[in-house]
Amino acid sequence: MSGDKPVRIGAVAYDPKVVTIWEGFKEYFAKKGVAIDYVLYSTYDAQVDANLSGEVDVAWNSPLAWVKSQILSHGGCRAIAMRDTDRGLTTKIIVSSRSRMGDVPDLRGGRVAVGASDSPQATLIPLEMVADSGVKPGKDCEVLYHNVMVGKHGDHVGGERDAAKALAAGRVDAACVLDANYNVFINEGTLDPGTTRVLATTEPFDHCNFTAPADAPAERVQPFLDTLLAMSFEDPAVRPFMEMEGLRKWLPGRTSGYRQLERAVQRFRFYDGAALGAGS
């Protein structure tokens, strides 16, 4: 691709390490003969608009940004790649170990702490499970949001951590946390070992993906995708950046893992009740 315009990748600046990661990836791709550049956005909404307008060729999207992309494009986007760690995640609704609650319906009349209002894993997906149990969030149970860095779709775990702190302080009856973060919060001391237990666990879901419009020119997207999927964790030149991005291997994208989030977006009319596009 020598002499061609670099493939433009959109990413959301939820943490200073994002610059370090993409500077490392940019150098790696250049050595492989594929010129890329990255554009940072402060919110996923801005990034979705940029991807659909052609400002960037590929967007490194949150699951909610993927769903919005499909809504706005009427199912006209492709999930081309994702991390190995983006597949099969779960969220846990946790309660005090002294709680008498035995199942999700017992949250009726209680207070539930969640992450940011736009967090798929710490808010929308677990509240969808609560609603499925017959308990209407905001009506049958109070929902306490922790709106840290809204617009970044829960990438910053501050809101989720604050939800755990609210449970630890006894201000709520339950809290919603990503499975992996539950262990982190215990290990770091946010939650004392043995003081909480799991009330319920969501069905597995998928997280981030690289999104490209279906009509994006293959001559731009395919070299990026081929080089990305060939990236090896055993390569010392790129391994530190893969570790910072939280993966060992890039995998082809799939969309079956977004169904819970799609239902939540519809149920809670998160995007004004717009009908979801196809693509699952």
N, C-alpha and C positions, 0 to 999 in steps of 0.2 A: 504493500500500500504506500510505498515511498512516493512522496510528493502529493498524496491525496490529503484532503481535509480530514483532520483527526475525528474519530468517532467520539461524539459528545455523550458523556455519561452524567446523569443527574444523581446527586446524593444530598441527603439532608444533614445539616451540620448540628447534630444533637450533642456533640462532644468534640473537644479539640483534637482528639485522636483521629477523627475523620480525615483531616488534612494529611496527617502522617500516613494513614492507610492508602489514600488515593495517590499521594506522591510516590509511594512505593510501588503500587500497582502500575502507575503510569510509566515508571522506569522499566518495570518488568515487561510490559507490553511492547515498549519501544525496542527492547532487546530481541523480542520475538518478531519484529518487523511489522507490528500493528500499532499505528499511532492513535492514541486516545487522549482526550482531555476531559476534565471533570468540571462540573458547574455545581456549586453548593447553593442550597436553598434553605431558608429559615423554617419553612413549613412544607408538609407533604402536599397541601392543597396547591401551593405555588408550583411544586415539582410536577404534579399531575397535569396542570395546565400547560407547562413547558413541554412535557412529553407529547401531549396530544396535539400541540401546535407545531411540533417539529423543532422547537428550540433545542431540545436534546434528543438524541437518537434512542437512548435506552435510559430508563429510570430505575434506580435501586429503591424499590418501593416497600413500604410496610404493607401488611395484609389489608388494612383499611384503604390505603392508597390504591392497591390493586382493585378492590371492589369499586371504589369511586371511578377508577379508570374505565372499568367495564360498564358502569352506569352511563357515563358521559359519552363513551364511544359506541354504546349499544352492542356491547360484546365484541368490539373490534380491536382488542388487544391480545397479545400473547405473553404468557409467562415463560420466558426462555431459559431461565436458570435460577437455582437457589442453593443455599448452603446445605450440607448434610445435616446441620443442626437446626434447620428450618422445618424439618419434617417430624410430625408426630408429637407435638408439644401438648401439654395439658395444663389446666389451671385448677388450683385447689381452693375450695372455700374452707377456711380454717376457723375454729372456734376455741375458746378456752377449754383446757382439759377438764375443767370443773363444770362445763356447760351440760345441761340436761338435754340439749338438742340431739336428735338422733338421725334426722334426715332433712333434706332441703325444705319441705313444707313447714318444718318447725320454725323457719325464719319469719313466718307470718307474725306481724306485730313487733318484730325486732328491728335492729339497726345494723346495716351492712356497710362496711367500709370498702371502697373500691379505689382504683387509681384515677388517672386523668379521665375526663369524660370521653376522650377519643382513643383510649387504650383498648385495643382488641382483647388482649390477654387478661388484663386486670379489671375490665369493666364490661365491655359489650358481650363477650362470649359467656362469662359466668352469669351475668344478669339474664342472658337468654336462657340458660339452664334453670335459673330461679323462676323465670316466667313460665317455662315449660312445666314446672312442678305445680303450677296453679297459683303461685304467689306473684302478684303484680308489683314489680319494683316501683317505688315512689307512691304506691297506693296501699298495698298490703304490708309493705315493709319500707322503712326509711332507708334511703341511700345517701351515704356520706362520701362525696367526691373529694379527691385530692388532686386539684388541677395544677400540677407542676408541668410547665413547658407544654401547654396545650398547643396543638399543631404539629407536634412531633410524635404523636400516636403511641405514647408510652415507651418510646425508645429510651428515654431517661427514666430510670427506675425510681426516681425520687418520690413520685406520687404513690407508687406501689409500696415502697418502704414506709411512707407515712401512714398508709392503710394498716400495715402490720403494727406500727407503733400505736395506732389508735386502739387496736385490739389488746395489745400488751398493757395499755393504760386503763383498760376497762371502759372506754368511751363507746364501744360498739359491741355487738354480739357476735359478729363474724367479719372476716376480711377475705378479700379475693387476691391471690398471689400466684404468679407463675410457678409451676412445679420446681424448676431449678432455683428460682429466687427464694422459695420457702427454705431450702437448705442453706442458701447464702445468708438469709436473715437470722437463722439460728446460729450459724458459725460465726457471724460478726457480732452477735450479741444483741441485735435488735429484738429478737425473741429468745427468751431463756429456754434452754432445753427442757422438755417435759411439761411446759406450761400450756401448750396448744396441741390440738389434734385435728385431723382432717374430717370435716363433715361430709364433703362430697368432692368428686373429681370430674371435670368435664370429659367429654369424648375427645380423642386426639384431634389436633388441628395443625395447620401449617402456618408459617410466619412469612418472612420477607421473600420477595422474588425480584429478578430483573424483568422489567416490563417494557415491551416494545409494541408500537402500533402494528397491527397485522399487515398494513401496507408499507411498512418501513422497508426501504431498499435492502435487499438481501446482501448486496455487495458491501454495504456498510455494517450491517448487524452480524452477518455470519462470521467474518474474520474475528470479531471481538468474541463471539460466543465460542468458536472453536478454540481460541487461545485460552479463554477462561476455563473451559472444561478440561483442558490439558494441563492446567496449573497443578503442580505437585507439592504436597506438604513436605516432601523429602528434599526439595530444592532450598538450600540455605539462603538463597538470595530473596526468596519471597515468603518463606515460612514465617518470619516475624510478623508480617502484615496479615497473613492468614490467621495467625493466632490472635492478633488484635481484633480481627473481624469475627472471630469466634467460630472458625470452621477448620476442618481437616481436608475437605474435598468439596468441590463444586459439582452439583448434580443438575440434570435437565429439569426444567420447571414442570410443575404439575398444578392442577387447580382443584382437585377433588377435596383438598384439605381446607377449603375456604367456605364450605357450606354452612357451618354454624355461624360464621360471621355474616354471611349473606342474609341468613334468617334474622339475625339480630338487627342488622341495618334496616331490614324491612319492618320488623316488629316495632322497633322504637322510632321509626321514621327519621333515621339519622340524617339522611339526605332528602328530606321532604317527601319521603314515601315513593321516590322514583323506582320504577321497576328495574330489577337487576337484569343485566345483559346475560347472554349465554356465555359459556366458557368453563363450565365445571364438568 
